[in-house]
Amino acid sequence: MIFDVEEKDGKVFVFVDIPYKREIEDSPITGARIRMTTEDVVARLAEEKVSHGKAVQEANLFNWREYSRKGTWIFEKKSLDKSSEKVILIKEEKPAPKKRESRAKKKTSK
């Protein structure tokens, strides 16, 4: 199996080519069916310690069809958010709430 990883233009490109499985028993190239999905590619990238973000392009590969043996996955490159300037955070103090004046009760005289 070919599993190539390239990083360019802020993206991670993964090129995969799995071997073809022949159904004929007399063939020297017989084997089990293989299916490769995005979860498999993410697991393989974790094994190789390649940091990546969300998948931009995905593929599903099967080795029992010739046209579906090759595929390309494209992931965003994981970047750390670093600001160019130092940011100083100051906690704002809220002014004390105003006390409400009590109303004078009107006295009624009879």
C-alpha positions as CSV (number, residue, x, y, z in Angstrom):
1,M,0.0,0.0,0.0
2,I,1.2,3.5,-0.9
3,F,0.5,6.2,1.7
4,D,2.2,9.5,0.9
5,V,1.7,12.7,3.0
6,E,2.7,16.1,1.7
7,E,2.3,19.5,3.4
8,K,1.9,22.5,1.1
9,D,-0.1,25.7,0.9
10,G,-1.3,25.4,4.5
11,K,-2.9,22.0,3.8
12,V,-2.0,18.4,4.3
13,F,-2.4,16.2,1.2
14,V,-2.7,12.4,1.7
15,F,-2.3,10.2,-1.4
16,V,-3.3,6.5,-1.0
17,D,-3.0,3.6,-3.4
18,I,-4.2,0.2,-2.2
19,P,-3.3,-3.1,-4.0
20,Y,-5.9,-4.7,-6.3
21,K,-7.6,-7.9,-5.1
22,R,-8.2,-10.5,-7.7
23,E,-11.2,-12.8,-7.4
24,I,-9.5,-15.7,-9.3
25,E,-8.0,-18.3,-6.9
26,D,-5.2,-19.2,-9.3
27,S,-3.9,-15.6,-9.4
28,P,-0.7,-14.9,-7.5
29,I,-2.3,-11.6,-6.2
30,T,-5.2,-12.8,-4.1
31,G,-6.1,-11.5,-0.7
32,A,-8.7,-10.0,1.5
33,R,-10.9,-7.1,0.5
34,I,-9.7,-3.8,1.8
35,R,-11.8,-0.7,2.4
36,M,-10.2,2.6,3.4
37,T,-12.2,5.5,4.8
38,T,-11.4,8.9,6.3
39,E,-11.4,7.4,9.8
40,D,-8.6,5.0,8.7
41,V,-6.6,7.8,7.2
42,V,-6.9,9.9,10.4
43,A,-5.8,6.9,12.5
44,R,-2.8,6.4,10.2
45,L,-1.9,10.2,10.4
46,A,-2.0,9.9,14.2
47,E,0.4,6.9,14.1
48,E,2.8,9.0,12.0
49,K,2.3,12.0,14.3
50,V,1.1,14.4,11.6
51,S,-1.0,17.2,12.9
52,H,-4.0,18.2,10.8
53,G,-7.4,19.9,11.0
54,K,-10.7,19.3,9.3
55,A,-11.0,17.3,6.2
56,V,-11.5,19.4,3.1
57,Q,-11.7,16.6,0.6
58,E,-12.5,12.9,1.4
59,A,-12.5,9.6,-0.5
60,N,-13.6,6.0,0.0
61,L,-11.3,3.3,-1.4
62,F,-12.1,-0.3,-2.2
63,N,-9.6,-2.8,-3.6
64,W,-12.1,-5.0,-5.5
65,R,-12.6,-2.4,-8.2
66,E,-9.7,-1.0,-10.3
67,Y,-11.1,2.6,-10.5
68,S,-11.6,2.9,-6.7
69,R,-8.1,1.8,-5.5
70,K,-6.6,5.4,-5.5
71,G,-7.7,8.4,-3.6
72,T,-6.7,11.7,-2.2
73,W,-7.6,13.3,1.1
74,I,-7.0,17.0,1.8
75,F,-6.9,18.3,5.4
76,E,-6.5,21.8,6.7
77,K,-3.2,22.2,8.5
78,K,-3.6,22.6,12.2
79,S,-2.3,26.0,13.3
80,L,-1.8,27.6,16.6
81,D,-3.5,30.9,17.2
82,K,-0.6,33.2,18.0
83,S,-1.1,37.0,17.9
84,S,1.7,39.2,16.7
85,E,1.2,41.7,19.5
86,K,1.1,41.1,23.2
87,V,-2.4,41.3,24.5
88,I,-2.9,42.6,28.1
89,L,-6.2,41.8,29.6
90,I,-7.5,44.1,32.2
91,K,-10.5,43.2,34.3
92,E,-13.1,45.9,34.1
93,E,-14.6,47.0,37.4
94,K,-18.3,47.7,37.3
95,P,-19.5,50.7,39.1
96,A,-21.4,50.1,42.4
97,P,-25.1,50.0,41.8
98,K,-26.9,53.2,42.8
99,K,-29.0,53.1,46.0
100,R,-32.6,53.7,45.4
101,E,-34.1,56.6,47.4
102,S,-37.0,55.6,49.5
103,R,-40.2,57.4,48.7
104,A,-41.9,59.4,51.4
105,K,-45.3,58.1,52.2
106,K,-48.1,60.6,51.8
107,K,-50.0,61.2,54.9
108,T,-53.6,61.9,54.6
109,S,-55.3,63.8,57.4
110,K,-59.0,63.8,58.1
